[in-house]
Amino acid sequence: MKSAKTTSPTDVQVFLNTHGFSGYQWLIFGLCFMVVLLDGFDTAAIGYIAPSLVGEWGVSKPALAPVLSAALFGLAGGALSAGPLADRLGRRTVLLASVFVFGAACLASGYVNSLTELTVLRFITGLGLGAAMPNAVTLTSEFCPDRQRAMLTNAMFCGFPLGAAFGGFLAAWMIPQWGWRSVLHLGGVVPLILFVVMLFTLPESVRYMVAKGQPVERIRRILARISATVADASSFVLTEARADVAAKSGLGVVLSPRYRTGSLMLWLAYFMGLVIFYALINWMPILFKEAGMSPQKATLVSALFPLGGVGAIAFGWLMDRFNANRVIALGFALTALAVFLVGQLIGDDGMLILMVFVAGAIMNTAQSSLPALAAAFYPTQGRATGVSWMLGIGRFGGIAGSFLVAQLTAHQMGFASIFAVVAIPGLIAAAALLVKQWAHPEAPHTQGGSGASARGAAAH
């Protein structure tokens, strides 16, 4: 005879909230972390091999522009298309496909014999990379308890800067021994191995399965890996802090009147963050050199800027306990101040080095926290689309950032003035997040998933 509790619907988010973070959830976290780590490695790989291409193929630096930018356009295209697909087909399916695509394309890139072939394959690699990251963020977020969601999602996202940095060290060691093609071979083989591992171990998001009314047996089988207490559950429901809307697609949710203002503000904040990042990462060595630094010192000081992304874990902890919009808005406001101060410190090498590192640490931390914020903002039916469109539209901010400084230097603007202008997007990003908070008031623990509305799964 069944007990009463076995006939009561089991709320999947309450289940995740009331059980410790299990080994199975750590496995999911680890797989998604590896996806983002390899995403960072493969995104940065072209920059590490570019000098070797110039030397071996005898091409001019301007001729490399299409190769260097192809992946950026692929990243945007992959992100914009993958979210709607994941909200329709599932996070697991699209994530597996994206890892296979960027692994296979990167591996094939190691066998090209022309810039045209490499450009095409870098674009395809970018499509896979752009699709992988938002789905890794979404899947991780949907297996987290509310109280740790931002911290764990941010920790997973730290794989990207670590992968990019680790790739630099590996490339410096591998290229002299085996040539530039070896970097692309490694960047292809490892994702393909990870694809095989994920094929047999990575589950679908249980929140997505409940939202889509998938069979109870499949949902129960996954949750039983977290805790055996779910073994007798006969049905499942999903509570959403964010109410569902009458939309036929993920993009319909993101652009619905209920979510439109928040979506636009997230896009604006992520766009402006990447304006700052790419403006500085691409131009600081040149600006410092023109301000009187030796080329070697200019490069070393500039290299400090992208090192601080691991601070996103601390921001995640704050986001789980305080208002996440205001925490990240403060981060962008401090970024603007720090970038402005960099422009005032030329000639004082000690303070300049410190401020470049501080600016990078705060900027990368704030930027790396936005995917977790977006994942918490949308309901399950539009979460993958919401995260991926923010990332995809933000990519164009990277392109804009590079052109911004080029225009400022063309107009003979001085060193301090350039940094003052580049600081402005930080203030715009902060303002955008405060507008989002005004339009969609949030308090701690209403940003992740417990709360307002419940829907039942089809128990077939």
Buried (B, 14 or more C-beta within 10 A) or exposed (E): EEEEEEEEBBBBBBBBBEBEBBEBBEBBBEBBBBBBBBBBBBBBBBBBBBEBBBEEEEBEEEEBEBBBBBBBBBBBBBBBBBBBBBBBBBBBBBBBBBBBBBBBBBBBBBEBEEBEEBBBBBBBBBBBBBBBBBBBBBBBBBBBBBBBBBBBBBBBBBBBBBBBBBBBEBBEEBBEEEBBBBBBBBBBBBBBEBBEEBEEEBBBBBBBBBBBBBEBEBBBBBBBBBBEBBEEBBBBBBBBBBEBBEBEBBBBBBBBEBBEBBBBBBBBBBBBBBBBBBBBBBBBBBBBBEBEBEEEBBBBBBBBBBBBBBBBBEBBBBBBBEBBBBBBBBBBBBBBBBBBBBBBBBEEEEBBBBBBBBBBBBBBBBBBBBBBBBBBBBBBBBBBBBBBBBBBBBBBBBBBBBEBBEEBBEEEBEBBEBBBBBBBBBBBBBBBBBBBBEEBEBEBBBBBBBBEEEBEBEBE
